[in-house]
């Protein structure tokens, strides 16, 4: 276990970056951090479907806008490879290119290569890690998905070489969120969203976010809140109702400040 020594009550601003594991339709780990210090401003720049390119871009852009200082907490949760982040009149982020309908077969054949995605993302993660290490504020750097496990499932010699090459970078992460869930948690299964029946969601519950932060050694008081959110979610899942959760509190800002 990796113990993160942070005092959540000491921050005036909390900045978070990631994919749907960071910003989703119900409360996630940034909301739970904010619950512990509601007087702080939470800037959650996570985006569903985001890849590591978008995460890196938003991190550096936010620093230019807000000038991170010693009163801030900056937290990044990296995501999986094989994602395309393109800015065309706004970010286009659709998740894994191999399991969504946005990218057609022609694009996949011409431009999508798991080896290339791994090479790109290992570099982005190393750059992000170095950037965070050089900030004057407290930082948290996490993996939503274990890239080593993701790649070794189909690992070829190219992937083995680059995973070994970036071992020093990857070894600094605590257990990934997905690995923690596989051992200790439960993904949300099936529910109805709008007019879509039987949507396979595949995201951790709010309580699993709480348990993961607890595993990391972060002291929290929001156990009952996280449990209530998850219990409600499972009830809605069972009844196949629409799931809609608001953000926590009034100090949550995102999209309007950053591309």
C-alpha positions as CSV (number, residue, x, y, z in Angstrom):
1,X,0.0,0.0,0.0
2,X,1.2,3.5,-0.8
3,X,0.4,6.0,2.0
4,X,-0.3,9.5,0.6
5,X,0.6,12.1,3.3
6,X,-1.8,15.0,2.6
7,X,-3.8,17.2,4.8
8,X,-7.0,17.8,2.9
9,X,-8.1,20.6,5.2
10,X,-5.1,22.7,4.3
11,X,-5.9,23.4,0.7
12,X,-7.7,26.4,-0.8
13,X,-8.0,24.8,-4.2
14,X,-8.2,21.2,-5.5
15,X,-7.5,20.5,-9.2
16,X,-8.2,17.0,-10.6
17,X,-7.6,15.5,-14.0
18,X,-8.6,12.2,-15.6
19,X,-11.3,10.3,-17.6
20,X,-14.7,9.1,-16.5
21,X,-13.1,7.6,-13.4
22,X,-12.5,11.2,-12.4
23,X,-15.6,13.1,-13.7
24,X,-18.8,11.1,-14.2
25,X,-22.6,11.2,-13.7
26,X,-22.3,10.5,-10.0
27,X,-19.7,11.5,-7.4
28,X,-16.2,10.2,-7.9
29,X,-12.9,10.5,-5.9
30,X,-12.5,14.3,-6.5
31,X,-15.9,14.9,-5.0
32,X,-14.9,12.9,-1.9
33,X,-11.7,14.9,-1.5
34,X,-13.8,18.0,-1.7
35,X,-16.3,16.7,0.8
36,X,-13.5,16.7,3.4
37,X,-12.8,20.4,2.7
38,X,-15.9,22.1,1.3
39,X,-14.5,25.6,1.7
40,X,-11.9,24.8,-0.9
41,X,-12.7,25.3,-4.6
42,X,-12.8,22.1,-6.6
43,X,-11.8,22.3,-10.3
44,X,-12.6,18.9,-11.7
45,X,-11.2,18.8,-15.3
46,X,-11.9,15.1,-15.8
47,X,-13.8,14.2,-18.9
48,X,-15.5,10.9,-19.9
49,X,-13.7,9.2,-22.7
50,X,-10.6,11.3,-22.3
51,X,-7.2,9.8,-23.1
52,X,-3.8,10.7,-21.6
53,X,-3.2,13.3,-24.3
54,X,-6.2,15.3,-23.2
55,X,-5.3,14.8,-19.5
56,X,-1.8,16.1,-20.1
57,X,-3.1,19.1,-22.1
58,X,-5.6,20.1,-19.5
59,X,-3.1,19.8,-16.7
60,X,-0.6,22.2,-18.3
61,X,-3.3,24.6,-19.5
62,X,-4.8,24.8,-16.1
63,X,-1.4,25.7,-14.6
64,X,-1.1,28.5,-17.1
65,X,-4.6,29.8,-16.1
66,X,-4.6,29.3,-12.4
67,X,-0.9,29.4,-11.5
68,X,-0.7,26.4,-9.1
69,X,0.8,27.4,-5.8
70,X,1.6,25.9,-2.4
71,X,-2.1,26.3,-1.3
72,X,-3.2,23.8,-4.0
73,X,-3.6,20.1,-4.3
74,X,-3.2,18.8,-7.9
75,X,-4.3,15.2,-8.6
76,X,-4.1,13.3,-11.8
77,X,-5.5,9.8,-12.6
78,X,-4.1,8.5,-15.9
79,X,-6.3,6.4,-18.1
80,X,-5.9,3.5,-20.5
81,X,-4.2,3.5,-23.9
82,X,-5.8,3.1,-27.3
83,X,-7.8,6.4,-27.0
84,X,-7.9,9.3,-29.5
85,X,-8.0,12.8,-28.2
86,X,-8.7,15.4,-30.9
87,X,-9.6,19.1,-30.5
88,X,-12.0,20.0,-33.3
89,X,-14.2,22.8,-32.0
90,X,-13.9,21.3,-28.6
91,X,-12.4,18.1,-27.4
92,X,-13.6,14.9,-29.1
93,X,-13.1,12.1,-26.6
94,X,-14.8,8.8,-27.3
95,X,-12.7,6.3,-25.3
96,X,-11.1,3.2,-26.7
97,X,-11.0,3.4,-30.5
98,X,-11.5,-0.4,-30.8
99,X,-14.8,-0.6,-28.9
100,X,-16.8,2.5,-30.0
101,X,-18.7,3.5,-33.1
102,X,-17.2,6.9,-33.7
103,X,-14.1,5.7,-35.5
104,X,-14.9,3.5,-38.6
105,X,-13.0,0.5,-39.9
106,X,-11.1,2.6,-42.4
107,X,-9.7,4.9,-39.6
108,X,-8.8,1.8,-37.5
109,X,-7.0,0.1,-40.4
110,X,-5.0,3.2,-41.3
111,X,-4.2,4.9,-38.0
112,X,-4.9,2.7,-35.0
113,X,-2.0,0.7,-33.6
114,X,-1.9,-0.6,-30.0
115,X,1.9,-0.5,-30.0
116,X,1.8,3.2,-31.1
117,X,-0.8,4.1,-28.5
118,X,1.4,2.5,-25.8
119,X,4.5,4.3,-26.9
120,X,2.7,7.6,-27.0
121,X,1.0,7.2,-23.6
122,X,4.1,6.0,-21.8
123,X,5.8,9.2,-22.9
124,X,2.8,11.3,-21.9
125,X,2.7,9.7,-18.4
126,X,6.4,10.2,-17.9
127,X,6.1,13.9,-18.9
128,X,3.1,14.3,-16.6
129,X,5.0,12.6,-13.7
130,X,7.9,15.0,-14.2
131,X,5.7,18.0,-14.5
132,X,3.9,17.1,-11.2
133,X,7.2,16.5,-9.4
134,X,8.3,20.1,-10.3
135,X,5.2,21.9,-9.0
136,X,5.4,23.8,-5.8
137,X,2.2,22.3,-4.4
138,X,1.2,18.8,-3.2
139,X,0.4,16.4,-5.9
140,X,-1.2,12.9,-6.3
141,X,-0.4,10.8,-9.4
142,X,-2.6,7.7,-10.0
143,X,-3.4,5.1,-12.6
144,X,-7.0,4.4,-13.4
145,X,-5.8,1.4,-15.4
146,X,-2.7,-0.6,-15.0
147,X,-0.9,-0.1,-18.3
148,X,1.4,-3.1,-17.7
149,X,-1.5,-5.4,-17.2
150,X,-3.4,-3.9,-20.1
151,X,-0.5,-4.4,-22.5
152,X,0.8,-7.7,-21.2
153,X,-2.6,-9.3,-21.9
154,X,-1.6,-9.3,-25.6
155,X,2.1,-8.5,-25.0
156,X,4.5,-8.7,-27.9
157,X,8.2,-8.0,-28.0
158,X,7.7,-4.3,-28.8
159,X,5.4,-3.8,-25.8
160,X,7.7,-5.8,-23.4
161,X,10.7,-3.6,-24.5
162,X,8.9,-0.3,-23.8
163,X,7.3,-1.4,-20.6
164,X,10.7,-2.4,-19.4
165,X,12.1,0.9,-20.6
166,X,9.5,2.9,-18.6
167,X,9.6,0.6,-15.6
168,X,11.1,3.4,-13.4
169,X,8.1,5.6,-14.2
170,X,5.5,3.0,-13.8
171,X,6.9,1.6,-10.5
172,X,6.2,4.9,-8.8
173,X,2.5,4.4,-9.0
174,X,0.4,2.7,-6.3
175,X,-1.9,0.0,-7.3
176,X,-4.2,1.2,-10.1
177,X,-7.8,1.8,-9.4
178,X,-8.9,-1.0,-11.9
179,X,-6.6,-3.5,-10.1
180,X,-8.0,-2.4,-6.7
181,X,-11.6,-2.9,-8.0
182,X,-10.7,-6.3,-9.5
183,X,-9.6,-7.4,-6.0
184,X,-11.9,-5.6,-3.7
185,X,-14.8,-3.9,-5.5
186,X,-17.6,-4.1,-8.0
187,X,-18.3,-2.3,-11.2
188,X,-21.7,-0.9,-11.8
189,X,-23.4,-3.5,-14.1
190,X,-26.5,-2.7,-16.1
191,X,-29.0,0.1,-15.9
192,X,-31.3,2.2,-18.2
193,X,-30.1,5.6,-19.3
194,X,-32.7,7.6,-21.1
195,X,-34.1,5.5,-24.0
196,X,-31.2,3.0,-23.9
197,X,-32.0,-0.3,-22.4
198,X,-29.5,-2.6,-20.6
199,X,-26.5,-0.2,-20.8
200,X,-23.3,-1.9,-19.6
201,X,-21.7,0.8,-17.5
202,X,-18.5,-0.6,-16.1
203,X,-17.6,2.2,-13.7
204,X,-16.7,1.9,-10.0
205,X,-19.4,3.1,-7.5
206,X,-18.9,6.1,-5.2
207,X,-18.2,3.7,-2.3
208,X,-15.4,2.0,-4.3
209,X,-13.9,5.5,-4.9
210,X,-14.0,6.0,-1.2
211,X,-12.4,2.6,-0.5
212,X,-9.6,3.2,-3.0
213,X,-8.8,6.6,-1.4
214,X,-8.8,4.9,2.0
215,X,-6.4,2.2,0.6
216,X,-4.1,4.9,-0.5
217,X,-3.9,6.2,3.1
218,X,-6.0,9.3,2.7
219,X,-7.9,10.0,5.8
220,X,-11.6,10.5,5.1
221,X,-14.8,11.2,7.1
222,X,-17.3,10.7,4.2
223,X,-17.9,6.9,4.6
224,X,-21.7,7.3,5.2
225,X,-22.1,9.7,2.3
226,X,-20.2,7.5,-0.1
227,X,-22.1,4.4,1.0
228,X,-25.5,6.2,0.6
229,X,-24.5,7.3,-2.9
230,X,-23.6,3.7,-3.8
231,X,-26.7,2.2,-2.2
232,X,-28.9,4.6,-4.1
233,X,-27.0,3.8,-7.3
234,X,-27.5,0.0,-6.8
235,X,-31.2,0.5,-6.1
236,X,-31.5,2.5,-9.3
237,X,-29.5,-0.1,-11.2
238,X,-31.8,-2.8,-10.0
239,X,-34.9,-0.9,-10.9
240,X,-33.5,0.2,-14.3
241,X,-34.2,3.9,-13.6
242,X,-32.3,6.8,-15.1
243,X,-29.2,7.6,-13.0
244,X,-28.5,11.3,-12.5
245,X,-26.3,12.7,-9.8
246,X,-25.4,16.3,-9.3
247,X,-22.0,17.6,-8.4
248,X,-21.3,18.1,-4.7
249,X,-21.5,21.6,-3.4
250,X,-21.2,25.0,-5.2
251,X,-17.4,25.1,-5.5
252,X,-17.2,22.7,-8.4
253,X,-15.9,24.2,-11.6
254,X,-14.8,22.8,-14.9
255,X,-15.5,23.3,-18.6
256,X,-16.1,27.0,-18.5
257,X,-12.5,27.8,-17.5
258,X,-10.6,25.5,-19.8
259,X,-10.7,23.9,-23.3
